[in-house]
């Protein structure tokens, strides 16, 4: 009965946390490092392992797992994130188990799982298509095995711990900071005996034996990394680490980590840590939790002074220790007047973290949303101008995922390659660059913007703009005043017809003309029309006497279609006339121009 009651509370909490993370996937967007995972696993499993051993600096286990996962579920971004989400759900479940076992209360496990699931630091890397979800899971497994061995120091427990350490090093080398924190804890707080020292040496031997097959590849990776760092001029200290992607150890770095790991609620977490120290310091499990939450990043930041080994994602596993410390601290509070103060605080903290979580989720460029919204047609060009063309394979992979086929990519800034095309998509990630502004202005003179996708603000800047030339290469002249450059029929339904009329003048007309679009049935009878001045982009009303020579004007019109019409071919005609007396401007010897004949049913 007790087990059933436990699951009655635990399962709904884990499901809610799952759906919260699933919802956050819609706010996660692929970036170049995640694309590299797809690139490195594009062949078979053997090729993936060989690539890691000879051309990359990561261990093979997670990439091999992703290779298998990808072969089963496909290449979509969502499917890739699902592997990380499933691993992270195991981490949440294990966090519950650690809280329950280490502190002897189911409520601590639930509180720790809630704190972890609502933590933006955890969520960012729990959903990333990189090894970090696996690092958080294996760090938790290692801590569980380490604690189990300390509580019951048997050879079997020590060997299991050694295997756990080896598995960590098959996923990410910087999990060494977890082992370092465990070692410091062992030296400071564990009663020593000859037996436990022997078991520790045995655990190290077992771990080394398990990891030994990868040792030659690891040595090759170290040499490769030192060579790359020296060539780039970024190496410092020992020359180890990854200086191109790491951050220096300073107050600004520590501040950023503090804000990220607490959802910006620094005061709340500081108060919880203080409460935990007051109420729980005597408990060995809490001391180990603090070493997990604070010791691992401290070791990383100190080592970072001599080797480039720190960036927030490399120590994301501290979020599990921080969640355990927070959950244990809240549940350690005493009851006041029979009201569980800890329960009220847990609810308040949960709501606070939930509200703050979205603000601290990674804001990568929304390539997926932008490319999905691009209405690509056969023959379109995608013109890249300071849009990340330096990482063209990543962009092309994204486009291939979300754009229809039939387009070409121009990434060499060759304007002549697109100026003769009817439609092009102008994409830039540096909108306020003077070169971009000049190029855009040159294109806009012949290809006015029809649609703008993306955004350009403090978060990120990436714009995709549809630029389109007139349908006709030569104009149709109405009198000597107006030049008609064709029409686009954009939308036809049972009740409406939407079209765009393209106009340009060589000199400003001396009077205001009215423009009419007439729809005539097969008998030549008028059944629908739209009259008036130019409706530029459908929002700006322009009289013809205000038109500027050489500029293209796009007149948006909508006709309402009668429902009692007959089936057959209908004539769409264009008329330019003087509104005060009805006199029409001549066009090719007639008083109207047939734009198109359409079939209505």
LUMLUM-263862 format. One record per residue (C-alpha): x, y, z; residue in one letter. Coordinates in steps of 0.2 Angstrom, whole numbers, padded with zeros to 4 digits, always signed. Layout:
N
XYZA...
This chain:
601
+0000+0000+0000X+0014+0012+0004X+0022+0009-0013X+0006+0012-0022X+0004+0029-0012X+0022+0034-0017X+0018+0031-0035X+0002+0040-0034X+0012+0056-0030X+0028+0052-0040X+0021+0047-0057X+0010+0063-0060X+0024+0074-0055X+0036+0066-0067X+0023+0066-0081X+0020+0085-0078X+0039+0088-0079X+0039+0078-0095X+0026+0088-0103X+0034+0104-0097X+0051+0099-0105X+0041+0093-0121X+0033+0110-0122X+0050+0118-0121X+0056+0109-0136X+0046+0121-0147X+0057+0135-0141X+0073+0126-0144X+0082+0128-0161X+0096+0119-0169X+0113+0127-0169X+0129+0123-0177X+0136+0111-0164X+0120+0101-0164X+0121+0100-0183X+0139+0092-0181X+0131+0078-0172X+0121+0074-0188X+0136+0076-0199X+0147+0065-0188X+0134+0051-0188X+0129+0052-0206X+0136+0035-0211X+0136+0018-0201X+0140+0015-0183X+0158+0009-0187X+0161+0026-0196X+0154+0036-0182X+0166+0028-0169X+0181+0029-0181X+0177+0048-0184X+0177+0051-0165X+0193+0042-0163X+0203+0050-0177X+0195+0067-0181X+0186+0073-0166X+0189+0075-0147X+0174+0067-0139X+0172+0050-0133X+0161+0038-0143X+0147+0031-0132X+0134+0045-0134X+0138+0048-0153X+0136+0029-0156X+0119+0029-0146X+0113+0044-0157X+0118+0035-0173X+0108+0020-0168X+0093+0031-0162X+0094+0041-0179X+0093+0025-0189X+0077+0020-0180X+0068+0037-0179X+0074+0047-0193X+0083+0064-0195X+0071+0077-0189X+0076+0089-0176X+0061+0084-0165X+0067+0066-0165X+0084+0071-0161X+0078+0080-0145X+0068+0066-0140X+0083+0055-0136X+0089+0069-0125X+0072+0071-0117X+0071+0052-0113X+0088+0052-0105X+0083+0067-0095X+0068+0059-0089X+0079+0045-0082X+0089+0058-0073X+0073+0066-0066X+0068+0048-0060X+0085+0045-0052X+0085+0062-0044X+0069+0057-0035X+0077+0041-0030X+0092+0049-0023X+0082+0062-0013X+0072+0048-0006X+0086+0036-0002X+0099+0049+0004X+0087+0059+0015X+0074+0045+0020X+0059+0054+0014X+0049+0053-0002X+0044+0071-0001X+0063+0076-0003X+0064+0065-0019X+0048+0074-0026X+0055+0091-0021X+0072+0088-0029X+0064+0081-0045X+0053+0097-0046X+0067+0109-0043X+0077+0100-0057X+0063+0099-0070X+0059+0118-0068X+0077+0123-0068X+0082+0132-0085X+0100+0127-0084X+0095+0108-0083X+0081+0111-0097X+0093+0119-0109X+0105+0104-0109X+0092+0091-0106X+0085+0095-0123X+0101+0099-0133X+0106+0087-0146X+0123+0084-0138X+0130+0073-0125X+0125+0084-0110X+0109+0075-0106X+0119+0059-0105X+0132+0068-0094X+0119+0073-0082X+0112+0055-0081X+0129+0047-0079X+0135+0059-0066X+0119+0055-0056X+0122+0036-0058X+0140+0039-0053X+0135+0048-0037X+0123+0035-0033X+0136+0021-0035X+0149+0031-0025X+0137+0034-0011X+0131+0016-0011X+0149+0010-0010X+0153+0022+0005X+0138+0016+0014X+0142-0002+0011X+0160-0004+0006X+0160-0021-0003X+0171-0026-0017X+0155-0028-0028X+0150-0010-0024X+0167-0003-0027X+0168-0012-0044X+0151-0005-0049X+0157+0012-0045X+0173+0009-0055X+0163+0004-0070X+0152+0019-0068X+0167+0031-0069X+0173+0022-0085X+0156+0024-0093X+0157+0043-0089X+0173+0044-0098X+0166+0035-0113X+0153+0050-0114X+0163+0066-0109X+0180+0068-0103X+0175+0083-0092X+0165+0072-0081X+0182+0070-0072X+0176+0085-0062X+0163+0074-0054X+0176+0061-0050X+0187+0075-0043X+0173+0081-0031X+0170+0064-0026X+0189+0062-0022X+0189+0077-0011X+0174+0072-0002X+0182+0055+0001X+0198+0063+0008X+0188+0075+0019X+0174+0065+0026X+0176+0046+0024X+0183+0036+0038X+0198+0027+0031X+0203+0009+0033X+0215-0002+0024X+0200-0011+0016X+0192+0004+0009X+0209+0010+0002X+0211-0007-0007X+0193-0006-0014X+0197+0011-0020X+0212+0005-0029X+0202-0010-0036X+0188+0002-0042X+0201+0012-0051X+0208-0004-0059X+0191-0010-0064X+0187+0007-0072X+0204+0008-0081X+0201-0010-0088X+0184-0005-0095X+0191+0011-0102X+0207+0003-0109X+0201-0001-0126X+0198+0018-0129X+0215+0024-0122X+0225+0024-0138X+0211+0034-0146X+0211+0046-0131X+0229+0049-0133X+0227+0053-0152X+0213+0065-0147X+0224+0074-0135X+0238+0076-0148X+0225+0082-0161X+0218+0095-0149X+0235+0101-0144X+0239+0103-0162X+0223+0112-0167X+0225+0124-0152X+0243+0128-0156X+0238+0131-0174X+0224+0143-0169X+0234+0152-0157X+0222+0150-0143X+0232+0138-0133X+0237+0143-0115X+0243+0135-0099X+0245+0116-0102X+0238+0117-0120X+0224+0105-0115X+0206+0109-0116X+0195+0117-0129X+0200+0136-0129X+0189+0140-0145X+0173+0136-0135X+0177+0139-0117X+0176+0155-0105X+0189+0162-0094X+0188+0161-0075X+0183+0178-0069X+0169+0186-0059X+0158+0189-0074X+0159+0170-0079X+0154+0165-0061X+0140+0178-0061X+0133+0171-0078X+0134+0153-0071X+0125+0158-0055X+0111+0167-0064X+0109+0152-0077X+0109+0139-0064X+0096+0147-0053X+0083+0153-0066X+0089+0171-0061X+0083+0167-0043X+0100+0169-0035X+0093+0175-0018X+0081+0161-0017X+0094+0147-0020X+0106+0156-0008X+0093+0156+0006X+0090+0137+0002X+0108+0133+0003X+0110+0143+0020X+0095+0134+0027X+0102+0117+0021X+0119+0121+0030X+0110+0126+0046X+0098+0110+0047X+0107+0097+0037X+0126+0100+0038X+0129+0085+0050X+0121+0073+0037X+0135+0065+0026X+0122+0064+0011X+0119+0083+0012X+0138+0087+0012X+0140+0076-0004X+0126+0085-0012X+0135+0102-0009X+0151+0095-0016X+0141+0090-0031X+0132+0106-0033X+0146+0118-0029X+0162+0107-0029X+0161+0101-0047X+0160+0119-0054X+0173+0125-0042X+0186+0112-0048X+0182+0116-0066X+0184+0135-0064X+0201+0132-0054X+0208+0120-0067X+0202+0132-0081X+0215+0144-0075X+0228+0133-0082X+0219+0123-0096X+0203+0128-0106X+0190+0117-0098X+0176+0127-0093X+0160+0132-0101X+0142+0131-0093X+0137+0115-0103X+0153+0106-0097X+0147+0106-0079X+0128+0106-0082X+0127+0090-0071X+0129+0102-0056X+0110+0106-0058X+0106+0089-0051X+0116+0092-0035X+0108+0109-0034X+0091+0102-0035X+0094+0089-0022X+0101+0103-0010X+0086+0114-0013X+0073+0100-0010X+0082+0093+0005X+0083+0111+0013X+0064+0115+0011X+0059+0098+0018X+0070+0100+0033X+0060+0115+0039X+0049+0112+0055X+0030+0112+0055X+0022+0128+0061X+0004+0127+0069X+0002+0110+0061X+0004+0119+0044X+0018+0111+0034X+0028+0127+0030X+0039+0117+0019X+0025+0112+0008X+0019+0130+0006X+0037+0135+0002X+0039+0121-0011X+0023+0127-0020X+0029+0145-0020X+0046+0140-0026X+0039+0129-0040X+0028+0143-0046X+0042+0155-0046X+0054+0144-0055X+0041+0139-0068X+0037+0157-0072X+0056+0162-0073X+0061+0146-0083X+0056+0152-0101X+0066+0168-0099X+0082+0158-0097X+0080+0145-0111X+0093+0147-0125X+0088+0160-0138X+0095+0152-0154X+0091+0159-0171X+0074+0151-0176X+0080+0144-0192X+0066+0131-0191X+0052+0143-0190X+0059+0154-0203X+0063+0141-0216X+0046+0132-0213X+0037+0149-0217X+0046+0152-0233X+0034+0148-0248X+0047+0141-0260X+0043+0139-0278X+0053+0130-0292X+0066+0142-0299X+0067+0152-0283X+0084+0158-0277X+0090+0159-0259X+0103+0174-0258X+0114+0173-0242X+0121+0190-0237X+0130+0189-0220X+0118+0176-0216X+0130+0163-0209X+0137+0157-0226X+0153+0154-0218X+0145+0139-0211X+0136+0134-0227X+0134+0115-0223X+0124+0119-0207X+0113+0131-0217X+0110+0119-0231X+0106+0105-0220X+0093+0116-0211X+0086+0121-0228X+0085+0104-0234X+0075+0099-0219X+0062+0112-0220X+0061+0120-0238X+0053+0112-0253X+0065+0107-0267X+0067+0117-0283X+0078+0132-0276X+0096+0137-0278X+0107+0144-0265X+0118+0159-0269X+0131+0161-0256X+0145+0170-0265X+0137+0188-0266X+0135+0186-0285X+0120+0198-0288X+0120+0195-0307X+0115+0177-0303X+0098+0183-0296X+0094+0199-0304X+0086+0190-0319X+0075+0179-0308X+0057+0183-0304X+0058+0178-0286X+0072+0177-0273X+0073+0176-0254X+0086+0188-0247X+0092+0181-0231X+0104+0191-0219X+0109+0190-0201X+0117+0207-0201X+0103+0219-0206X+0111+0235-0201X+0127+0232-0210X+0131+0245-0223X+0136+0233-0236X+0119+0223-0233X+0109+0239-0234X+0117+0244-0251X+0115+0227-0258X+0097+0226-0252X+0093+0243-0259X+0100+0238-0276X+0089+0223-0277X+0074+0231-0271X+0074+0244-0285X+0069+0229-0297X+0062+0216-0284X+0051+0224-0271X+0049+0215-0254X+0033+0204-0253X+0035+0196-0237X+0047+0198-0221X+0050+0183-0210X+0061+0182-0194X+0066+0196-0182X+0080+0208-0178X+0081+0213-0160X+0092+0211-0145X+0089+0193-0144X+0095+0188-0162X+0094+0195-0179X+0090+0184-0194X+0078+0190-0208X+0072+0181-0224X+0063+0193-0236X+0054+0187-0252X+0059+0199-0266X+0049+0198-0282X+0051+0206-0299X+0035+0211-0310X+0027+0197-0320X+0030+0205-0337X+0047+0209-0345X+0039+0223-0355X+0025+0234-0349X+0007+0236-0356X+0004+0255-0358X-0013+0263-0353X-0012+0279-0363X+0004+0288-0361X+0002+0289-0342X+0002+0272-0334X+0013+0256-0336X+0005+0240-0331X+0018+0226-0328X+0007+0211-0325X-0004+0203-0312X-0002+0189-0300X-0017+0179-0295X-0013+0175-0277X-0028+0166-0270X-0045+0159-0277X-0058+0152-0266X-0077+0149-0269X-0081+0167-0262X-0065+0178-0265X-0052+0181-0278X-0036+0190-0273X-0023+0197-0285X-0009+0209-0286X-0007+0222-0300X+0010+0229-0304X+0012+0247-0309X+0027+0259-0314X+0027+0276-0322X+0041+0285-0332X+0034+0302-0326X+0021+0307-0313X+0003+0307-0320X-0005+0324-0321X-0021+0318-0314X-0029+0305-0303X-0035+0290-0312X-0046+0276-0305X-0041+0258-0308X-0055+0245-0310X-0053+0226-0310X-0069+0218-0318X-0074+0200-0318X-0085+0195-0333X-0095+0179-0335X-0095+0169-0351X-0110+0180-0357X-0099+0195-0355X-0109+0202-0340X-0100+0210-0325X-0102+0200-0310X-0088+0207-0298X-0077+0222-0298X-0064+0232-0288X-0063+0251-0291X-0052+0265-0284X-0034+0271-0283X-0019+0260-0280X-0019+0250-0264X+0000+0249-0262X+0003+0232-0252X-0015+0233-0247X-0012+0246-0234X-0007+0262-0242X-0020+0271-0253X-0010+0281-0267X-0018+0292-0280X-0009+0291-0297X-0004+0309-0296X+0008+0305-0282X+0017+0291-0290X+0036+0293-0291X+0044+0289-0308X+0054+0272-0309X+0047+0265-0293X+0037+0249-0293X+0019+0250-0285X+0010+0234-0280X-0009+0236-0280X-0018+0223-0269X-0036+0219-0274X-0049+0207-0268X-0065+0203-0278X-0080+0195-0269X-0088+0181-0280X-0106+0178-0281X-0112+0161-0275X-0125+0159-0289X-0113+0160-0304X-0113+0147-0318X-0098+0136-0322X-0087+0141-0336X-0073+0153-0341X-0073+0170-0334X-0063+0185-0340X-0053+0196-0329X-0051+0213-0336X-0042+0229-0331X-0048+0247-0334X-0040+0263-0331X-0052+0278-0332X-0056+0296-0327X-0067+0294-0312X-0076+0311-0315X-0082+0307-0333X-0079+0288-0335X-0067+0291-0350X-0055+0276-0351X-0037+0276-0356X-0033+0267-0372X-0023+0251-0371X-0018+0242-0387X-0032+0251-0397X-0045+0245-0384X-0053+0252-0368X-0048+0237-0357X-0035+0224-0355X-0038+0206-0352X-0027+0200-0338X-0032+0182-0338X-0046+0170-0341X-0051+0159-0326X-0062+0144-0324X-0075+0145-0310X-0086+0130-0304X
